[in-house]
Each structure stands twice: as structure tokens, then as C-alpha cells.
């Protein structure tokens, strides 16, 4: 896409947003196949932010980062959303392990195979050259890589759409043990009807009802 066409597209997209023609803006993004994936994701984030859908905006901005958009614009956009959602302190409670799991789960599929291919290459080079340290490093890396792949596949990933009460069990008869704020990233495992059990982050481990808006 030439710089002129890109600027024209950008101006038209912003005009749709300004006029609150959100569906037209979305259709414009979806129909244009020349836009890089990370730019498209960022624009979807901006579109959802303009609509007031902060959780979806956060999701798209984070996906834009994972697809290689590392500039200050996306960082500032995420900081602004976290501030508006009041979840900055919430995300500060994630452990390094939990942050790694969240990143690993949302990593684009090609990145996973690229990493696996790299470690396999290291292993085979070490094997052929009889460099035992390199071979061992390759084996250990593949095991760790596979373990985390197995670990994250056990859970479903979601962005929490609205503030939810956390119960000790899958029913309102159980004790309320906390509040999961909107915009929070969670891994959940067990499901009972409309109830999901949060595995990570551990500080919010418990059951939430996905169909109920607890804190209006």
C-alpha cells in the first residue's frame, strides 16, 4: 500500500469513527487485505475504544503488540485503557509465571512453530556435531516449550467483560470471596452451566457466573 493510499485510507477510517459510523469503519478494515495484521488489530482496538467497548479494545491492542506493533502509540493506548478500567493495580498482581502463560496463550500460532523449529535446529546441530552441551540445551528447551504448550492447552482464555463477583463454589449460595474487574485476563478450567472456575490469576481463584452482571 503506497503512502498516499495509506493516508487516504487512514483519513477515511477516522472520518467514519468521528461520525460514529462504526460498522462502516469495521467493514472498511475487513475488506482491505493490504493492511498489515498488526495495524488492522490496532485499528480494531481504536474502533472498539471509540464505541466505548474498553475490554474488546484492550484485547485488540494487546494482540497488535503480539503481532509486532511495539511503538509508544499502542503502549499509551493500553495504559489509558487500563487506567479507565482501573485494572492497573490488578494486573500488577500477576506473577511472572502468569504473565508468561497469558502471553504464551495469545501468541500467534506461527510464532510457536518458529520457536519450536529453532530449538529443534539447535538440537540437531548439537547431535550432528556431537556438541553435547548444545544437544542438551536443545532437549531441555523442547521439553520446557512442550510443557508450557501442554499447560496452557488445559485452560480456556478470556477477557472478563464486566465486573464479576467471585464465589467459593458454582452457585450464589456459596460465599463471595472477591471481585474480578472488567478487562482482567483469566484462564478458566471447570464449567458448571454458566459458571466458570478461574485457575489464573491465582489471587482471583474461584467461580464466576458468565451470564450475570453482578455489579451494575
C-alpha positions as CSV (number, residue, x, y, z in Angstrom):
1,X,0.0,0.0,0.0
2,X,1.5,3.3,-1.1
3,X,1.9,6.2,1.4
4,X,-0.8,8.2,-0.4
5,X,-3.3,5.3,-0.4
6,X,-2.4,4.6,3.2
7,X,-3.0,8.2,4.2
8,X,-6.3,8.2,2.3
9,X,-7.4,5.0,4.0
10,X,-6.5,6.4,7.4
11,X,-8.4,9.6,6.9
12,X,-11.5,7.8,5.7
13,X,-11.4,5.4,8.6
14,X,-11.0,8.3,11.1
15,X,-13.9,10.1,9.4
16,X,-16.1,7.0,9.9
17,X,-15.1,6.9,13.6
18,X,-15.7,10.7,14.0
19,X,-19.2,10.3,12.5
20,X,-19.9,7.2,14.7
21,X,-20.3,5.1,11.6
22,X,-18.6,2.2,13.4
23,X,-19.9,-0.6,11.1
24,X,-18.7,1.2,8.0
25,X,-15.3,1.5,9.7
26,X,-15.2,-2.2,10.5
27,X,-16.2,-3.2,7.0
28,X,-13.5,-1.0,5.6
29,X,-10.9,-2.7,7.7
30,X,-12.2,-6.2,6.9
31,X,-12.3,-5.6,3.2
32,X,-8.8,-4.2,2.9
33,X,-6.4,-7.0,2.6
34,X,-3.3,-4.8,2.2
35,X,-3.2,-3.6,5.7
36,X,-0.5,-5.3,7.9
37,X,-2.1,-7.6,10.6
38,X,-0.8,-5.5,13.5
39,X,-2.1,-2.3,12.0
40,X,-5.5,-3.8,11.4
41,X,-5.6,-5.1,15.0
42,X,-4.6,-1.7,16.4
43,X,-7.4,0.0,14.3
44,X,-9.9,-2.6,15.6
45,X,-8.7,-1.6,19.1
46,X,-9.3,2.1,18.3
47,X,-12.7,1.3,16.8
48,X,-13.8,-0.5,19.9
49,X,-12.4,2.1,22.2
50,X,-14.4,4.8,20.3
51,X,-17.5,2.7,20.8
52,X,-16.8,2.5,24.5
53,X,-16.1,-1.2,24.5
54,X,-12.9,-1.0,26.5
55,X,-12.4,-4.7,27.1
56,X,-12.5,-5.5,23.4
57,X,-10.3,-2.6,22.7
58,X,-7.7,-3.9,25.2
59,X,-7.8,-7.3,23.6
60,X,-7.1,-5.9,20.1
61,X,-4.4,-3.6,21.3
62,X,-2.6,-6.5,23.1
63,X,-2.9,-8.6,20.0
64,X,-1.4,-5.8,18.0
65,X,1.6,-5.9,20.3
66,X,1.9,-9.6,20.0
67,X,1.9,-9.3,16.2
68,X,4.9,-6.9,16.3
69,X,3.4,-3.4,16.9
70,X,5.8,-2.2,19.6
71,X,5.6,1.6,19.3
72,X,4.7,4.1,22.0
73,X,1.2,4.5,20.5
74,X,-0.1,1.1,21.4
75,X,1.6,1.2,24.8
76,X,0.0,4.5,25.6
77,X,-3.4,3.2,24.4
78,X,-3.1,0.2,26.7
79,X,-2.1,2.4,29.6
80,X,-5.1,4.6,29.0
81,X,-7.5,1.7,28.9
82,X,-6.1,0.1,32.0
83,X,-6.4,3.4,33.8
84,X,-10.0,3.8,32.7
85,X,-10.8,0.2,33.6
86,X,-9.0,0.7,36.9
87,X,-7.1,-2.6,36.5
88,X,-3.5,-1.4,36.5
89,X,-3.1,-2.4,40.1
90,X,-5.0,-5.6,39.3
91,X,-2.5,-6.6,36.6
92,X,0.4,-5.7,38.8
93,X,-0.7,-8.7,41.0
94,X,0.0,-11.2,38.1
95,X,3.1,-13.3,38.9
96,X,5.8,-13.6,36.3
97,X,4.6,-17.1,35.6
98,X,1.0,-15.9,35.0
99,X,2.2,-13.1,32.7
100,X,4.2,-15.7,30.7
101,X,1.2,-18.0,30.4
102,X,-1.1,-15.2,29.3
103,X,1.5,-14.2,26.6
104,X,2.1,-17.7,25.6
105,X,-1.6,-18.4,25.2
106,X,-2.2,-15.4,22.9
107,X,1.0,-15.9,20.9
108,X,0.2,-16.2,17.2
109,X,0.5,-19.8,16.0
110,X,3.3,-19.2,13.5
111,X,5.5,-17.8,16.4
112,X,5.1,-21.0,18.3
113,X,6.2,-23.2,15.3
114,X,9.1,-20.7,14.7
115,X,10.3,-21.1,18.2
116,X,9.9,-24.9,18.1
117,X,11.8,-25.0,14.8
118,X,14.6,-23.0,16.3
119,X,15.0,-25.4,19.3
120,X,14.8,-28.4,17.0
121,X,17.6,-26.9,14.9
122,X,19.7,-26.4,17.9
123,X,19.1,-30.0,19.0
124,X,20.0,-31.5,15.6
125,X,23.1,-29.3,15.2
126,X,24.3,-30.4,18.6
127,X,23.6,-34.0,17.7
128,X,25.4,-34.0,14.3
129,X,28.4,-32.0,15.6
130,X,28.4,-34.1,18.8
131,X,28.3,-30.9,20.9
132,X,26.7,-32.4,23.9
133,X,26.0,-29.2,25.7
134,X,24.2,-27.8,22.7
135,X,22.2,-31.1,22.3
136,X,21.3,-31.0,26.0
137,X,20.2,-27.4,25.7
138,X,18.1,-28.2,22.7
139,X,16.4,-31.1,24.5
140,X,15.7,-29.1,27.6
141,X,14.3,-26.2,25.6
142,X,12.0,-28.5,23.7
143,X,10.8,-30.1,26.9
144,X,10.1,-26.7,28.5
145,X,8.4,-25.5,25.3
146,X,6.3,-28.6,25.2
147,X,5.4,-28.3,28.9
148,X,4.1,-24.8,28.6
149,X,2.2,-25.7,25.5
150,X,0.5,-28.6,27.4
151,X,-0.1,-26.3,30.4
152,X,-1.9,-23.6,28.5
153,X,-3.9,-26.0,26.4
154,X,-5.6,-27.3,29.6
155,X,-7.3,-23.9,30.1
156,X,-9.5,-21.6,28.2
157,X,-8.5,-18.0,27.9
158,X,-10.9,-15.0,28.2
159,X,-11.0,-11.3,28.9
160,X,-13.6,-10.6,31.6
161,X,-16.3,-8.4,30.1
162,X,-17.8,-6.9,33.2
163,X,-17.1,-6.8,37.0
164,X,-17.9,-10.2,38.4
165,X,-18.4,-11.5,42.0
166,X,-16.2,-14.4,42.7
167,X,-17.9,-17.2,44.7
168,X,-16.3,-20.1,46.5
169,X,-18.5,-22.5,44.6
170,X,-20.6,-22.6,41.4
171,X,-23.7,-21.1,43.0
172,X,-24.9,-17.9,44.7
173,X,-25.3,-19.8,47.9
174,X,-21.5,-20.0,48.3
175,X,-19.5,-17.3,50.0
176,X,-18.4,-14.3,48.0
177,X,-14.6,-14.1,48.1
178,X,-13.8,-11.2,45.8
179,X,-14.5,-9.2,42.7
180,X,-12.9,-9.8,39.3
181,X,-12.8,-6.4,37.4
182,X,-13.7,-5.9,33.8
183,X,-10.8,-6.2,31.4
184,X,-9.0,-8.8,33.5
185,X,-7.4,-11.7,31.7
186,X,-8.2,-15.1,33.1
187,X,-7.6,-18.8,32.5
188,X,-10.6,-20.9,33.4
189,X,-11.0,-24.7,33.5
190,X,-14.1,-26.3,35.0
191,X,-17.5,-25.2,33.9
192,X,-20.9,-25.8,35.6
193,X,-23.7,-24.4,33.5
194,X,-23.0,-20.7,33.4
195,X,-20.3,-20.9,36.0
196,X,-16.5,-20.9,35.2
197,X,-13.7,-21.7,37.6
198,X,-10.8,-19.3,37.4
199,X,-7.4,-21.0,37.6
200,X,-5.2,-18.0,36.9
201,X,-4.5,-15.5,38.2
202,X,-4.4,-17.4,41.5
203,X,-5.3,-14.3,43.5
204,X,-8.7,-14.5,41.9
205,X,-9.2,-18.2,42.0
206,X,-12.8,-19.1,42.4
207,X,-16.1,-19.3,40.4
208,X,-17.8,-16.6,38.4
209,X,-21.1,-16.5,36.6
210,X,-20.6,-15.5,33.0
211,X,-24.2,-14.7,32.3
212,X,-24.8,-12.4,35.2
213,X,-23.8,-8.8,35.5
214,X,-23.1,-8.7,39.2
215,X,-22.0,-5.1,39.7
216,X,-24.1,-2.7,37.6
